[in-house]
Amino acid sequence: MTNETRAPQPSDSADGGAGAADSVGGAVHRDRKVARPDEQSEPAMDTHPTDDEARIQGVVVQTRADVGDKSEERIADVLRQRFAEVGLDLGDDRIRALAAEVAAS
């Protein structure tokens, strides 16, 4: 006959909650926390919706900071790539106009 000791389980505590065996470093681990109605329990993504013009201006500002001293053609290439990355399809005329604006500043 073996003399094995079973580790206490959460259901072994008097109230059916977490017991000493469920804690690590003093913190009690629970499978799921129930959020209060006023508590944020998910990541807050896109809490401030941005329209396309604001996104365009953001790309222009970043491009100006990164390659504003390069040729208009290089700036236009960077703008094309960045607009594609953010899912904006701007015509070539608009991209060239924005590249000229970046180069002039």
Secondary structure by P-SEA (a helix, b strand, c coil): ccccccccccccccccccccccccccbbbbcbbbbccccccccccccccccaaaaaaaaaaaaaaccccccaaaaaaaaaaaaaaacccccaaaaaaaaaaaaac
